[in-house]
């Protein structure tokens, strides 16, 4: 089953909020209390409600009702409509949807009776927002179309753009991406003509989401970066957080893990400023998926459950389906089938209420996998067929008109076929035999399909086993090859030290004795001095080569001391300062593991010395559960990581080969024109301990 891609859905901003007050709630309440007439009190109560809506205060309905009572007392029809909309918005904020609908309908009735089309458009927009929040997208779409018509009658260009945006959002939720894209583009044209930067940013954000769902990732990234640039310009902190999250989504789809993590960290750095449960919930959901992809299942479960806890605070169950599906995928990966089944069932239950096509597809896909693992092939097939229905609707990029025409053609052909069948049915004498034949063919077809699915499932399992065996054999072959190389290094090192080194030392001793025995003739003889110097340099070179081939300290006392010696050697050159933190490397690792890690770190340090122009390097070891993590950070110049990954150089290939044997991973965080590079190396301790 594919990883769930719905990581961090940004706001569609279905109802644009004009509310902004520089004053705090307390000072606005004081203004309300000190107002000396009904008109001033109404305006103050309105402002208090707006500030409370911004702060998500549960007291918002109280002051909204006060504002409405005063409007009715004063008798201004416009104010009565606006305050009914305000009360609806306040009740919606505290999830009292029935009351929100009631006051919205009151606003609609008054606006329709008085033909106040601009206010009627606002009332319908608010009513559509209530249905949208409830997950009733079909009703929301109908109401938004009524809002659009009212605003066209009022020649309200800004309102028309808002209604197009609403329609785009609800069609996005329904999986009608061709329609949603068309609506968002219409809204964007209006906002561009009016130079409405906030509206343009919102439309670009929404277009990006639609393009991402259609898997047009470059287009999605283009619109989201445009949206982010405007939000940064107008200092829209919450909008910036949504855009950063959506950019992370796009890089996740592009399988660029480093950039995905980088952008989620940027989102989390804004959490204190935005104070939004939905953003926090989606961030945790995203982290859960990323940890699952990295097979860190305990962390994945932890973050997904945190996501659910924040979503429960919002009290809108329809937003929880994605996270339950992600939990199901995680439990499947952990082979906890019953927990996976429970999670996917919960996801499907919620998706049936929201009618979200992505969620319906994911939940059915998950249950198909669950029942395949339980060998209940009929249930697996049923859910697979259900999932396919939604895949067809989600990934069909035909225009709405073409889809409608095909549907009409299908219905027409279906009616014609029914007429022909009725005509033939009158001519048939033995209906039972015909039904028996059809039933028999259906049973045979079902049996054949079930057998085919069972065969494909068994074959899939066999292929996985074969791949695992081949992978183990490849790792063993590489391990043996590298071990042979290291043994040869060790042998040559010993040979250089014990044989050639001793012979050179003996030669040096004999030459020195010549000087002692024939001091008179050899003293100040330049050729003799040159020969003695050459022997000294040869002894030093042999010692250096022996140490480079295989440091004796690595074999005798282990990786910790060998790395400290390597750091001391580099530090003594004065070119680079290396600080090591090996406190958590408290026990020796397996001999092969120590050699592999020493060579990997040695290669990374050599690259820093040759290319980075760094002056300082931090080398740190950390143990976390069943992993050993190594971090190497320098203050040199950055580089293009993709160019390194495409490199065919021996150094990078040697690092990759040794990590493959260790079943480890390497991640590099670096960019051109940016100072500093961080290398993260992770290996499982289960294969590394002595």
N, C-alpha and C positions, 0 to 999 in steps of 0.2 A: 504494500500500500504506500502511496506517495505521502511524503511529509505534508502536514497541513500548512498551507502557505498563508492563511489568514492570520498574520501575526499581530498587526498593529493598525487596525482600520481607523483612519483619521476621521474627523468630523465632516459631515456633509453640510453642516451649518444650515439646516433646513429653515430655521427661522432666524433671520439676521437680527442681532440685538442692538438697538440704538441706545441702550442704557449706559450711561457713564456719569458718575458724580465724583467730583474732586473731594467732597466732604464725606466724613464718616457717618455711620448709622446714628450714633448718639447725637451728634450735632444736628442732623436732619430731624430727629425726633424732637429736639428742643425747639427747632424752628416751627414744627407742626404745633407743638403745645402752646407756643407764644403767639400764633397767628390770631389776628383779631377779627376775621370775617370768614364766611364759608368758602369763598373763592380761594383765598390764600391757604385755608386749611386743606382744601381739596388738592391744590397743587403740591403742598408739603407732604400730604399722605401719599400722593403719587410718587414723589421723589424718594420717600422712605421705602416704599415697596420696590422701586427699581434697585436701590442699593442692596436691599435684602435679597433680591433675586440674584444680583451679582455675587453676594456672599453666601448664597444657598441657605439662607436662614429659614427655619420652619415657621417663623412669624410673618412671612410675606403675605399669606392670605388675609390676616387680620387687618393690615393697613390698606390692602387692596379693596376690601369690603367697605372700609371707612371712606375711601376715595369714591367708590361707587354710590354709597348712600348720599354723600354730599352732592355728587353730580345730579342725582335724581331730585334732590331738594332744590338745587339751583334751576334745574329744568333744561339744561343744554343737551340737545339730542346728540351732537358730536361727542361731547364728554361722556354721555351715558354709554355710547357704543364703545369708545376707547377704554372706559373703566371696566366694562364687561369683559373685554379682551384681556385687560390687565388681571382681573380676578381669575380668569381661565388659566392664564400663564402662571399665576401664583399657585393655584391648585395643582397644575401639572408638575410644578417644581417639587411638590411634596407627594407626588404620585397618587393624588386623589383624582383619577381620570374621569369618573362619572360626573363629579361636580365641574371639572374643567369643561367637559362637553356641554353640560347644562348652560353655563354662562356664555360659552361661545355661540350656542344656538340662539340665545337671547340677543346677542350682538348681531347675528346674521338676520334675524327677523326684523329688528328695528332698521338696520341698514337697507334691507330689501324694500321695506315699506316706504322709506323716505328716499329711495333711489340714490343713496350715498355710496356710489360704486367704489370709490377709493377705499373707504372704510370697510365696505363689504369684502373687498379683496383681502384686507388685513385680517378680518374675522375668519374668512375661509382658510387663510394660511395658518392661523393659530389652531383652528379645528383640525386641519390636516396634520399639524405637528403632534396633536394629542394622539390621533390614530397611529401615526408613525411610531411614536414612543411605545405604544402598546403592541407594536409588531403587526398591526392590521394594515399591510401595505396596499391591498386592493382598495379599501375604502379611502386610504390616504391619497391615492392617485386620483380617484374621482373628485375628492374635495379640492385638490390642488388644481385640477382642470377648471373647476368653477371659480377658483381664485384668479386664474389666468384670464378667464373671460370677463370677469368684473373689472379687472385692472385695465384690460384693453378698452372697455367702454369708458373708463375714467381717463384714458390717455396717460396713465401713470407708468412712465418708462422704467423707473427704478423698481416699482412694484412688479412689472412684467418680468424684469430680469430675475427678481427674487422667486417668482412663480416658476419660471423655467428651471431655476436652480433646484427648487423643491421637487419638480417632476423628474429632473435628472437623478436626484438622490433616491427617490422612491423606486425608480426603474433600475437603478444600480442594485438596490436591495432585492429586487425581484429577479435579477440576473438578466434583464433586458439591456445589455450594454450598448447595443447599436442605438436604441432609443435614448438612453441616458446621455450618451456622448453628443447626440444631436441637440438635446435640450441644454446641456452645459455650454456648447459652442454658441447657441443663440444668446444665452445669458452673458457670455464673455463679450460678444459683439456689442451688446448694449452698454456694458460697463466700460469697455474700451472707448466707445464714442463719448461717454460722459467723463472719461478719465477718473473713474472711481477705483482708486488703488486697492482699497479693502475688498471691493467686489471682484476685481481682477484676480487678486491673490486667492480668494475663496474658489472662484471658478477654475483656476489653474490647478489648485489642490484636488478638486473633485474630478476634473478631466484626467489627472494623473492616476487617481484610484481606478477609474473606469478602464483606462488603457492598460493598467497593470493586470486587472482581472481578465483582459483579453490577451495577456501575455505579450503585449507590445511594450517591452521594458524600456527601450531607449526613449520612446515617446513619453512614457510615464515619468522617467527621470528628468527629461527636458522640462515638462510642465511643473514638476514638483520643485525643481531648482529655481524656476522663475517665481513660483509662489513664495519660496523661502526668502528670496532676495527682497521682495516687496515687504514681507512681514518684518524682516530685520530693519528695513528702512523706516517703517511706521512704528517699530518697537512693540509689535504684537507678540508678547511672550508666550501666551498659550498657543497661538497660531504657529509660532516657531517650533514649539514642542511637537505639534501634530506633523508638521512638514518633516522635521528630523526623523520622527518615527516612520513616516511613509517612505522616506529615502532609504532608511534601514531595511524596510520591507523589500524594496526594489533590489537592493544589493543582495539580500537573502535569496531572492529568486534568481539573481545572476550568479549565485553560489560564491560570492565574495565574502567569506566569513569575517575577515579582518575589518572590512569597511562596515559590515553589518554591526559588529560589536562596537566599533568606533562611534557610529551614529546613535546606538542605544545608550552609550555612556553619556553622550551629549544630552539626550532626552532626560536621563536620570539626574544630571547636574542641574536641571531646571525645575525639578519636582517641588522644591520648597516654595518657589515663586508661583507656580501655577495652581497648586493645591486642588487637583482634580482627580477624583477617585477612578474615573474611566481611563485616564492616561496612565495612572499607576497600575491599574489592573492589566491593561494591554502590555505595558512594559514587562511586568512579571510573566505574563503569558508568553511573550516573545523570548525572554530568557529561558523559560522552561523548554521551549522548542529547541533553542540553540544547544542547551545542555543535553537534551535528548539526542540530538544529532551527534554530539560528541561522546555519546554512550555514558554520560554521567547521570544515571537514572535517578539516584536519590535526590540530587539537586534539582533535576527536572520536575519530579513529583512535588517537591517543596515549593518551587516557584509557581507551578500551575495551581496548586491549592491556595497559595497567596492571591493569585489572580482571581480565583472564585470568591474568596472572602471579600475582596474589594468590590467585585461586581454585585455581590449580595447587598452591599451598602446602597447601591444605586436603585435596588428594588425593581429591576427590569429583567425578568428571567430570560427574555428572548436573546439577550446578548451573551448568554452563558454557554450556548451550544458548542461554539468553537473550542472553548477551553476543555469541555468534557470530551470532545473528540480527540484533542491533544493528549489528555490523560489516557484515553483508550489506546492510542498509538503507543504511548510510553509503556503501559502495562503489557501490551502485546510484545514489545521488544524485550521486556523482562520475563516473558513467558508466564505471566500471571493472568491466565485466560479469563477466569471468572470476574476479576476486577475490570478487565478490559471490556467484557460483555456488559457489565453494569454501567460503565461510563458511556459506551456507545449508545446503549438504550436510552439513557438520560438525554444524551445529545439529540437523538432522533425524536424523542418526546417533545423537546423544546423546539426543534426545527419544524415539526409539523404545525406548531402554533404560529411561529414567525413566518413560515413558508419561504424561508431563505434557501435558495437553490444550492448555493455552495454548501451550507450546513447539511441539507438533506442528502446531498451526494456523499459528503465525507462520512456521515453517520452510517449510511447504508454500506459504503465501501468497507468501513471498519467492521460492521457486523458480518459481512460476507467473509472477511478474513478470520474472524472469531469462530464462525461455524465451520469453516474449512479445517481449522485446527482441531475442532471437536468432532470432525468426520461426519457432521450433519450436512451432507452435500446438498440436500433439497433446500434447506434454509439458506445455505450459502448462495445457491443459485438465485433464489428469490430476491435476496438483498442485492446481489450483483446486477440483476435485471432492473431493480428500482434505481440503483446508482446510475446505470447507463442512461435512463430517461433524463436525468438532470444533467449528465455530461453533455448530451445532445443539445439541450437548451442553453447550457452555459457557453459552450465553445462554438456555437453556430454564429458566424460573423456575417451572415446574409442580412440584408436590410429588413426592416419590419414589414415593408410592403411586400417583399418577396416571400417572407414567411406567411403573411396573410393570404397571398395568392395561392401558395402551395396548400395551405390549410383548406381554402375554399375548393380548390381542385380535388383535394382528397375527399372532402365531404360530398361533393357532387358525384365522384366516382363511386363512393360508398353507397349513395342513394340508388344510383343506376344498377349497381350490383345487387342490391336488395330487391329491386323490381324484377330483375332477371331471375333471381332465385325463387321469388314467389311464383313467377310464371312456370318455371320448371317444376316447382314443388307440386303444382296441380297435376302434372303429367306423371309424377312418380307414383308407383303402386306400393312400394315397400319402404316406408320412411325409417322403420326400425333398423332394417339392414344397413341403410345409409349411415344412420347415427352410430351403429355398431362399428362400421368401417372407420368412420372419423375418430371415434373414441380409441379404437385399436391403434390407428396411425399415431394419434396423440401420445398414447402410452409408450409406443415404440420410440417416438421422437424424444420424449422425456428421458427414457432409459438410455438412449444413445447419447443425449447431451450430458446426463449425469455420469455415464461411463467415460465420456471424453474429458469432462472436468476432473474426474478422479484420476484418469491417466495423466493429464497435464499437471495435476498437483503432485502426484508421485514422481513424475519426471523432473519437476521443478526441485523437489527435495533431493533427488539423486544428483542433479546438476550442482546444487549447493554443496552437497557432501564432497563431490569430485573437486569443485573449486577450492574447498577448504583443505583437502588432502594435497592438491597441487601447490597451494600457498604454503602449507607446512613444509613440503619437500623443497620448495624454492628457498624458504628461509633457512632450512638445514644446509642446503647446498652453499648458499652465500656465507652462512656462519662457518662452514668447514673451510671454504676458500679463504675467508679473512683470517681464520684461526691459523691456517697453514702459512699465510703471509706473515702474521705476527710471530709465529714460531721461528720462521726463517729470519725475521728481523732480530729476534732474541738470540738466535744462534750466531748471526753475523756480529751482533753487538758483543757477545761473549768472546768470539774469535778475535775481533779487533782489540778488545781489552786484554784478554789473557795471552794471546799469541803475538800479534804484531806489536801491540803496546809494550809487551815485555821485551821483545827483541830490540825495539827502538830504545828502550830505557837502558838495555845492556850496552848497545852501541854507544849511547851517550856517555855511559860510565867509562867505557874503554877509552873513548876520545879524551875524556877529562883526565884519565890516568896518564895518557900520553903527555898532556900538558904538565902534569906534575913531575913525570920522569924526565922530560926533556924541556924543562921550562926555559932554559937559556936560548934554545933555537926557536921555540914556538911562540915565545912571548912577543906580543905585538905583531904576530904574523896574520895579515888580513885574511888569507885563505883559510887558515885554521879557525879564526873567529867566525867567519861566514859559515863554515861547516858546522860548528857548534851551535850557532843560532838556528840553522836549518833543522838540525836534529831536535832542538827545543820546540820549534814550531810544529814539527811533524808529530811529536808526542802529544802536544796540545790538540792538534787536529784530530788525531786518532781518538783521544778521550771524548772530544766533542761529537764526533761521528758515532761513537759507541753509545753515548747518552741519547743522541737523537734517534737512533734505531730502536732503542728500548731503555727508557730510564730505569736504572736499577731500583730506585726508590719506589717506583710504581709497582714493581714485582714484590719487593720486600715488605714495604709498609703500607702501600695502598694509594688510592686515588687522591685522598685528602692531602697527604704530604706531597705527592707528586705535583699537584696543582699549585700548592704553595711554593714549591721549588721553582716551577715554571714562572709564576708571578714574580718571585724575587729576581729571577734571571732577567725578565723583561724590565722590571723596575730599575735594576742596576744600570740599564742602558741610558736612562734619563729621558727617553723619547716618550714613554707612556707610563702612567701610574695605574696599576691594577689593585683594586681593593677586593678581597675575597671574604665571603661569609659562608663557611662550610660547617657551622656549628651543628646543623641538623644531619650532617653526614657522619653520624656517630658510630656507625658500624661499617665494616668492609662489605662491599658488594661482591658478586660473583666475579672471578678473575676476568672472564671475557667481557663482562659488562664494564668493568673499570677501564679496560683497554679501549673499548669502543668509545666510551664517554671522553676519555683523555684525548683521543685522536680528533673527535668532533670539536671539543672545546679548543684544542690546539689549532685546528683549521680556521675556526671562527676568529680567534685572536690574531692569527696570521693575516686574515683578510682585513681586519680592523687596522693593523699596523701598515699594511700595504696601500689601502684605498681610502680609509675614513678620515685621515688627518685628525684623529682624536687625541686628546691629552689625558682623559680619564676613562676607566672601564670599571663597572661594578659587576662582580660575579657572585651569584647567590644560589644556594641550594635550599629547597623546601620540600618537606614531606607532607602530603595530605592524603589521609586514608591509604589507598593502595597505589599512590602515584608518587614519583619523584619528579619535582619540577626544578628546572635550571633556568635562571634568568641572566642574560648577558646584555648589559646596557652601556652604550658609549655616548660621548658628547660630540661626536664627529659629524660630518655632513651626511645627509640622507641619500638614498638612491632608489631607483625604480625596481621594486620587488619582482614585478612580472618579468623584467629582463633577466633577473637572476634565475627565476624558475625555468626560463626557456634556455638557460645557459647549458652548454655541453662540456663545461670545464671539469677537470678531474676532481677538484676540491669539492664542488657542490654535489657531484655524483657520489663521491666517497661518503659524504655526510648522509645523503639519502639512503645509500646502501646499508650503512651501519644502523641507521634508525629503523630501516625495514626489518633487519635482523632482531633488533631490540623491541619491535612492535611499538615504536615510539612515534611522536609527532614533532614537527617544528613549525613555528609561526614567526614571521618577521614583520614588525611594525616599523615601516620607514617610508619616507617620501622624498622625492627630489625637492630641492630648495627648502628643506626643513631640517633643523638641527636635531641630531640624535637618532639612534636606532636601537630598538629593543628586540632581542632574539629570545623566544620562549621555546624551551625543549621539555617535552614530557615523556616519561617512560613508565610502564607499569612495574611496580616493585615485585609483583608475583614472579616475574621472570628475571629479576635483577639481584635478588639476595643470594648471599653465599651459601 
